[in-house]
Amino acid sequence: MNDTKERVARCFATVFPDIRQDEIATASMESVAGWDSVAHVILLSSIAEEFGLNFDLEEFRSLVSYALIVDFLERNSAHG
């Protein structure tokens, strides 16, 4: 697991303490109990703080899974 994935996984584990480590890589709004709009704000705020960036509205709406978040961060790796 690379640094970006580990850092995102830590954010997920903090926001969703009941998620198992092996479930994080496939986590999405549809698959994680409790991933509602409030949890989404908290998760992306945590990730924004971790990586020192801000998400625009379109990014905020589209980053709805671990895989999409990691892909976005890796494509924009200057923020890492």
HELIX and SHEET records of a PDB file:
HELIX    1   1 ASP A    3  VAL A   15  1                                  13    
HELIX    2   2 GLN A   21  THR A   26  5                                   6    
HELIX    3   3 SER A   37  PHE A   51  1                                  15    
HELIX    4   4 LEU A   57  SER A   62  1                                   6    
HELIX    5   5 TYR A   66  ARG A   75  1                                  10    
HELIX    6   6 SER A   77  HIS A   79  5                                   3    
END                                                                             
